């Protein structure tokens, strides 16, 4: 629930929000960024540690090549320019879960710069700039609860210390909470497609901090910004920004001043709270990391990585729309995850008629999912099931009507198409010519005028007869068979 401070609509219209997002993404390498410890999530505390990630004196960091390649892949997907030389820097601050007393990051010479993401906007498409993408190591984790002495002491788990991160900083191009939400959704989608991270927000693989300020519309200078930290879902970020924008406008309108500070969002109350000021005073005293050489990426290496870039969601959607004749909306749904899009395309290609698979997804699957309120990932009918059913219709084994009935049964029973098709005894539409011939004879006898027209050369009347026979058979007849038999009888 968002509770917004009471600011009038007129007051709100006078101001323009400016939002910048900083997103930390954990890279899916097996080992840490500067040592060979495992990055596995959920292991017993302090089991994946060594002198390097414990920050013991004399231990030297060695850069993980895979981390660099993953970061470059992500940066390329985000349209960034990859700098040939980037420099690691020490970001000095003290925190109990940062054993070295500094974090190895990148400062004035980051890995990549000047990228962008396109988001849907009212005017069509809006480009949100990406200022920089840099590499850094994660800190450990402070555990304030769960132990017998948690009331007096804080426990530290350093398994996460040295886990590789990329930080992606946006330009202050975002002007509404909705745009922030879209930007994050697209960003996550692109990163997932590259496969360099699982972007799992519950496990902290994707974290977002938001800077937000407001200024009178038309003013060039930015207002004083606040930073909202520790928000663990995109929806909450949108809510936190909505609250924060209203709060700032309220403060300014009542003659107050915005204090530059870090604020925390309480999702239960839908409010942000300022943190104690002593935790905000940062002077990082960055300086180049003396234990690591500059990272130099020649064009050959960058080109090799570029070659591994998969087709990205936006391009894929455009191609799928033209290749399978599906709608923009369906392309959106079918590319929700790379796995789903791969499954759909595999099914479409394996089936005898790929357009029929696309049509079935649009006409029969989506509608039923919507009625049940299910996301496509939880569909009882898999893409393989859709392909199989499409082939059965294609070959004339089952009718469109039978397919609908079988799909209904799949949803009732929560089972995939092949299973239900077996359970129903592999039903086939009627190929019993004697029963069908009887229907055809009746239809012809009941329509002497149309028969006369047909025999006089008006062959288009055929369609009328097919329709009549299909109706009389309650949609159970095989259309091909109906056509063949009708042609024979009508010729007399
Ligand atoms: Zn280690």
Boltz pocket constraint, residues with backbone or C-beta under 6 A from the ligand:
constraints:
  - pocket:
      binder: B
      contacts: [[A, 32], [A, 35], [A, 36], [A, 37], [A, 48], [A, 49], [A, 50], [A, 51], [A, 52], [A, 53], [A, 54], [A, 161], [A, 162]]
      max_distance: 6.0
